[in-house]
């Protein structure tokens, strides 16, 4: 399902204008991205959590050049579904 499919489905089920729904979905995604950029997790009860995971520093190998490189510690965004979400998907 794409963002356009989501907008169409919400518009159809609520009777709202597609443009208004698109603006709302875009604003929601921007809000989540801004919160995660500030290292604030986003918790949506009954849906799941958008969280920041910290990755430790590690060493890796560049096989083509046969050298060892060091990958610095960094943060990555992740999604953890709620129990209700997981149960519905199963």
C-alpha positions in Angstrom: 0.0 0.0 0.0 1.4 3.4 -1.0 0.8 6.8 0.5 -1.6 7.6 -2.3 -3.6 4.4 -1.5 -3.8 5.4 2.2 -5.0 8.9 1.2 -7.6 7.4 -1.1 -8.8 5.0 1.5 -9.1 7.6 4.3 -10.8 10.0 1.9 -13.3 7.4 0.8 -14.1 6.2 4.4 -14.4 9.7 6.0 -15.8 11.7 3.0 -13.1 14.3 3.4 -11.3 15.9 0.4 -8.3 14.0 -0.8 -6.1 17.2 -0.7 -7.0 17.8 3.0 -6.3 14.1 3.8 -2.9 14.3 2.0 -1.9 17.5 3.9 -2.8 15.8 7.2 -0.8 12.6 6.3 2.1 14.7 5.2 2.0 16.8 8.4 1.8 13.7 10.5 4.9 12.2 8.8 6.8 15.5 9.2 5.9 15.6 12.9 7.2 12.1 13.4 10.4 12.8 11.5 11.0 16.1 13.5 10.5 14.3 16.8 12.9 11.5 15.9 15.5 14.0 14.7 15.3 15.6 18.2 15.7 12.1 19.7 12.2 12.0 21.0 10.3 8.8 20.6 6.7 8.8 19.3 4.2 6.5 21.0 0.8 5.8 19.4 -1.3 3.7 21.8 -2.9 0.7 20.0 -0.6 1.2 16.9 3.1 1.2 17.9 6.1 3.3 18.7 8.6 5.1 16.4 11.8 4.9 18.4 15.5 5.7 18.0 17.9 2.8 18.2 21.5 3.4 19.0 24.1 1.3 17.1 27.5 0.8 18.7 30.7 1.4 16.9 31.9 -1.6 14.9 34.6 -2.7 12.5 33.8 -3.9 9.1 35.7 -5.1 6.0 35.7 -3.6 2.5 36.1 -6.9 0.6 37.0 -5.3 -2.8 40.0 -3.3 -1.3 40.7 -5.9 1.4 40.9 -3.3 4.2 39.3 -2.9 7.6 37.1 0.2 8.2 35.6 1.5 11.4 31.9 2.4 11.4 31.2 5.0 14.0 28.3 4.7 16.5 25.1 6.1 15.1 21.3 6.3 15.6 18.7 4.8 13.4 14.9 5.1 13.4 12.8 2.0 14.1 9.1 1.0 14.5 7.9 -1.3 17.2 4.3 -2.4 16.7 1.9 -2.7 19.7 0.5 -6.0 20.9 -2.9 -5.2 19.3 -1.2 -4.4 16.0 0.8 -7.6 16.1 -2.3 -9.7 17.0 -4.3 -8.2 14.2 -1.6 -9.0 11.6 -1.2 -12.6 12.8 
